[in-house]
Structures are given as C-alpha cells and as structure tokens.
Amino acid sequence: MTAELIPPPDLTFADTRRSSLKQLEAFIPRASKYGRDRNHVVPGHTNVSRLSPAIRHRLLLESECAEAPRTRYAASTVEKFTQEIYWRRYWKAWLSLRPQVWTSYLEELEHWRTDHETLERANACEEGRSRIAIMNHFANELIKTGYLHNHARMWFAGWWIHIERLPWQLGADFFFRHLLDGDPASNTLSWRWVAGLQTPGKTYLPRRSNLEKYLTPEVLEKHAEGLELLEKPTPQQPEAVTKPAVTRPSLEDSDAPSDGPIALWLHEEDLLTEQGPLSSLKPHHIIAAGNRAGWKEHRFAPGKIEWLERAIQDGARRSEEHFETSAEVDTRRPLAESLTQWANDHRGGQIVALRPEVGPLHDQLPDLRTKLRELDVSLRLVDRPEDLDLRPLATGGFFNFWKKFQASRD
Ligand SMILES: Cc1cc2nc3c(=O)[nH]c(=O)nc-3n(C[C@H](O)[C@H](O)[C@H](O)COP(=O)(O)OP(=O)(O)OC[C@H]3O[C@@H](n4cnc5c(N)ncnc54)[C@H](O)[C@@H]3O)c2cc1C
C-alpha cells in the first residue's frame, strides 16, 4: 500500500443513496473494531466509515447508520460508533438552540478577511507552504479529496490555532469550503472546541508524540520536517470565554398550509424526502434546487459543488419515483429564482420542505419567505420528529446529552 494518505482516485465518497447504503454495508464488519482503531490514521482511511458526506446531506439518516451495525453486534460492542454519530446530532441540536454562534462566526470571519497580513499567513498554510510538512500534507489532502480523518482535523486545527496562532475562524472557513461533509454545526463547533471556546479551560494541542502514535510511520517519516515545533506546544488561551445562551428554545412557526397546488422543495440539507414526515405528501411538482448563491458566498470548492450536484440529482430521481410526479433539477440558478418561478405560475399555492437547520440555506429563508409571500405562496417547513426530540437535550455538554438520550429510550 502506498504510504500516502491521499487516497487513490478510485477511493470516492458515496454521492447517491444506493452507494451510501453499500458503503454502510461494507463498513459493518469493521464496526466492532471501531472503538479500538478509529484514532489511527492510515492510508485509505479504512478504520472509519467515510460516510460523513452522505450523513451530512442525509442520503443516509443518522438512525440508519447507528442501527446498521447492531444487526450483527451487541449495542455495547459498537457503542463508540453510535456515540460518534450522536456527536453530530449533539452539535446540530446545540447550534439550533444558539444560532447566534453561527452569525457571530460569519461576522468575525468577515473581519479577518480584511486583515491582509493574517490572511497572507493563512493562505500560506492552506497552500501547503508552512513550516510543518505533515500539516502541508493534510492541507493538500483536504483540497484534493474533500475529506480529512477526524484525528487529522484535530491536529490541523490545533496547529493552526495554537502553533501558527491564526484565527480559528479562517481555519473553519478553509475546512468549510473544501470538506464534502462541511457542516455549520460540526465544523464551527469543533473549531471552537479546539480553540478552547466550547468547553471552558479545555483546548486541543497537537503533539509530536501523539502523531507518532497514531499516524502511519511511513507517512510521518516522509513528512517529518518541522515536527520539532510540535514537541512542547503551549496553548493560545482565548481572551474571554462566555457560555452562549439558548436564544432559540423553539423553532419558528411555518406558514399555515393552504389548499392550492403544492411543490415539494428538495434541498441539500436533507435529501431523503421519501422517508419521514413528507413521505405521504401529494405534491404536484418537485423542485430540486441547489443553494447556488450560498455556495458562491461561502466559496465552495468546485469538487464540492460537483458532489452536491450529483447528490441532489440522486435525491430528485428518488423523489420523482416515490411521489410519482416530475422533478425539476435546478442547481445553476440562485435558489430564490427557482422557487419564485414556480410560485409565479402557481399563486395561492404552497412550497413544502424539510426544515433546513442553521447554516447557509437557513440564512436565506427570511428573504425567500418574503419573496414567496409577495406571490401569495406560503412556505411550509416540516421537522423530522427525531430532530425535534433531540433538540431540547443539548442544553449542556455531550455526555449529559448522551445520558438524557439513553434515558429517553429506556
Ligand atoms: C476541526 C474539526 C472539524 C470538523 N468538521 C466536520 C464537518 O464539517 N462535518 C462533519 O460531519 N464532521 C466534522 N468533524 C467531525 C469528524 O471529524 C467527522 O465527522 C469524521 O471525521 C467524518 O469521517 P467518517 O465519516 O469516516 O467518521 P466515522 O468515524 O466513521 O464516524 C461516523 C459518523 O459519525 C459522525 N461523527 C464522527 N465523529 C464526529 C465528531 N467528532 N463530531 C461530529 N460528528 C462526528 C459523522 O457523521 C461520521 O460520518 C470535524 C472535526 C474536527 C476536529
């Protein structure tokens, strides 16, 4: 096997439901060793599922992924894997209760983007021109594949913040632009956690000894330059850590359903409309629209946009089959244009969708709602019951969330 982490070109990330299910099936025999092996970073990333893009965009449901290994193993054998999936649900629920953390991140990012000296140093790190060869390797891997192993994400973020002393917001943005699984909650909050903002008094430092323990030796040997800088790292303590308050205890009301024609809006936040609360809807039309304006605003990498387009195509094809009506795929125009075009032709109707959580698509909702109302079309957003159930559990830390979740199942 090659000693590079950058996978061979045939190692791709599932972009359809069918291929995601196949990948999940293939992962099941390895789930029992996940607790032991998951922190080891090896070429091809065979210790982990690599399902994050599919889970992030809901080609697969979190519940399906958590349940699949249990067809073969006892719950205790695969608990670590289940827990990791619930880390994702925890971050999402946590941010949903505190959307101001996302808005502040975007404002702070805007500020750093105007600081030329800092931006130049950040660019050098993104482009693999830093003092530490293995971090250059990770930057390169991220850009080439749209993926990094969790441990590599932690090392990279820790190095960026505590060694290079760069603002975490620029690092989070670098990840968000390239990661196929780039998620407003998991990404922003993990960077905050590494910076010491999420759990007061706790930062994450990348240490040479830890890399030597968990990274395939041949890879490290090949990229050893600058490792001495990771021998005795000292944390960059955040200035002031305040606990963000819950500002959105309940979700905004949707427009009331009307009697007119219905369009189902399929979007990248949840590509599984045929399963869940919308499955019995009788739409007259399906609009599978990409958030082109958001992709542009957040400067998504071309490979990531291509992945999203393929996943949306797949969602549209499945919805068309399930709802027995035509789906129009529109990933080229801004979202508002695709939806208002239908609204203009169907005044008095309604557009129904699964509710997008905090992030770029959610940011567009107020403007979209206004435009649709002007055309006398209502926008009805529907929640998955399991998302609503988990939301109120994320008021404290993860293990508190996990305990409450376990208790709710007993
Ligand atoms: C700085 C940083 C940024 C991150 N950004 C993202 C992001 O944008 N999107 C994202 O999905 N994950 C993010 N993660 C979490 C984690 O690194 C990835 O979910 C994981 O590496 C994906 O690979 P996998 O599918 O092989 O995971 P596996 O180990 O196979 O885990 C299975 C699933 O559980 C979930 N999961 C696993 N670990 C975590 C975790 N620590 N936090 C949240 N969910 C987890 C994912 O959905 C993952 O697909 C980030 C972590 C760090 C440290």
PDBQT file of the ligand as one rigid body, heavy atoms in Angstrom, charges set to zero:
ROOT
HETATM    1  C1  LIG A 501     -11.869  20.687  13.391  1.00  0.00    +0.000 C 
HETATM    2  C2  LIG A 501     -12.924  19.674  13.040  1.00  0.00    +0.000 A 
HETATM    3  C3  LIG A 501     -13.849  19.962  12.052  1.00  0.00    +0.000 A 
HETATM    4  C4  LIG A 501     -14.852  19.040  11.748  1.00  0.00    +0.000 A 
HETATM    5  N1  LIG A 501     -15.762  19.353  10.767  1.00  0.00    +0.000 NA
HETATM    6  C5  LIG A 501     -16.771  18.493  10.483  1.00  0.00    +0.000 A 
HETATM    7  C6  LIG A 501     -17.731  18.800   9.492  1.00  0.00    +0.000 A 
HETATM    8  O1  LIG A 501     -17.722  19.868   8.894  1.00  0.00    +0.000 OA
HETATM    9  N2  LIG A 501     -18.693  17.860   9.222  1.00  0.00    +0.000 N 
HETATM   10  C7  LIG A 501     -18.745  16.670   9.881  1.00  0.00    +0.000 A 
HETATM   11  O2  LIG A 501     -19.636  15.854   9.567  1.00  0.00    +0.000 OA
HETATM   12  N3  LIG A 501     -17.853  16.368  10.835  1.00  0.00    +0.000 NA
HETATM   13  C8  LIG A 501     -16.871  17.231  11.157  1.00  0.00    +0.000 A 
HETATM   14  N4  LIG A 501     -15.954  16.897  12.115  1.00  0.00    +0.000 N 
HETATM   15  C9  LIG A 501     -16.136  15.655  12.879  1.00  0.00    +0.000 C 
HETATM   16  C10 LIG A 501     -15.410  14.420  12.327  1.00  0.00    +0.000 C 
HETATM   17  O3  LIG A 501     -14.081  14.732  12.089  1.00  0.00    +0.000 OA
HETATM   18  C11 LIG A 501     -16.034  13.861  11.052  1.00  0.00    +0.000 C 
HETATM   19  O4  LIG A 501     -17.420  13.699  11.212  1.00  0.00    +0.000 OA
HETATM   20  C12 LIG A 501     -15.438  12.499  10.688  1.00  0.00    +0.000 C 
HETATM   21  O5  LIG A 501     -14.043  12.611  10.570  1.00  0.00    +0.000 OA
HETATM   22  C13 LIG A 501     -16.028  12.009   9.398  1.00  0.00    +0.000 C 
HETATM   23  O6  LIG A 501     -15.397  10.846   8.959  1.00  0.00    +0.000 OA
HETATM   24  P1  LIG A 501     -16.134   9.430   8.954  1.00  0.00    +0.000 P 
HETATM   25  O7  LIG A 501     -17.439   9.532   8.252  1.00  0.00    +0.000 OA
HETATM   26  O8  LIG A 501     -15.171   8.429   8.445  1.00  0.00    +0.000 OA
HETATM   27  O9  LIG A 501     -16.406   9.234  10.501  1.00  0.00    +0.000 OA
HETATM   28  P2  LIG A 501     -16.653   7.926  11.372  1.00  0.00    +0.000 P 
HETATM   29  O10 LIG A 501     -15.568   7.857  12.364  1.00  0.00    +0.000 OA
HETATM   30  O11 LIG A 501     -16.902   6.742  10.543  1.00  0.00    +0.000 OA
HETATM   31  O12 LIG A 501     -17.969   8.316  12.171  1.00  0.00    +0.000 OA
HETATM   32  C14 LIG A 501     -19.288   8.044  11.693  1.00  0.00    +0.000 C 
HETATM   33  C15 LIG A 501     -20.085   9.326  11.640  1.00  0.00    +0.000 C 
HETATM   34  O13 LIG A 501     -20.242   9.911  12.920  1.00  0.00    +0.000 OA
HETATM   35  C16 LIG A 501     -20.193  11.332  12.838  1.00  0.00    +0.000 C 
HETATM   36  N5  LIG A 501     -19.012  11.803  13.594  1.00  0.00    +0.000 N 
HETATM   37  C17 LIG A 501     -17.885  11.109  13.854  1.00  0.00    +0.000 A 
HETATM   38  N6  LIG A 501     -17.064  11.836  14.635  1.00  0.00    +0.000 NA
HETATM   39  C18 LIG A 501     -17.681  13.004  14.858  1.00  0.00    +0.000 A 
HETATM   40  C19 LIG A 501     -17.339  14.184  15.602  1.00  0.00    +0.000 A 
HETATM   41  N7  LIG A 501     -16.210  14.286  16.288  1.00  0.00    +0.000 N 
HETATM   42  N8  LIG A 501     -18.211  15.231  15.587  1.00  0.00    +0.000 NA
HETATM   43  C20 LIG A 501     -19.376  15.150  14.902  1.00  0.00    +0.000 A 
HETATM   44  N9  LIG A 501     -19.753  14.048  14.204  1.00  0.00    +0.000 NA
HETATM   45  C21 LIG A 501     -18.920  13.003  14.184  1.00  0.00    +0.000 A 
HETATM   46  C22 LIG A 501     -20.080  11.665  11.362  1.00  0.00    +0.000 C 
HETATM   47  O14 LIG A 501     -21.371  11.881  10.847  1.00  0.00    +0.000 OA
HETATM   48  C23 LIG A 501     -19.437  10.414  10.796  1.00  0.00    +0.000 C 
HETATM   49  O15 LIG A 501     -19.702  10.216   9.443  1.00  0.00    +0.000 OA
HETATM   50  C24 LIG A 501     -14.931  17.812  12.446  1.00  0.00    +0.000 A 
HETATM   51  C25 LIG A 501     -13.982  17.533  13.449  1.00  0.00    +0.000 A 
HETATM   52  C26 LIG A 501     -12.995  18.442  13.733  1.00  0.00    +0.000 A 
HETATM   53  C27 LIG A 501     -11.992  18.120  14.812  1.00  0.00    +0.000 C 
ENDROOT
TORSDOF 0
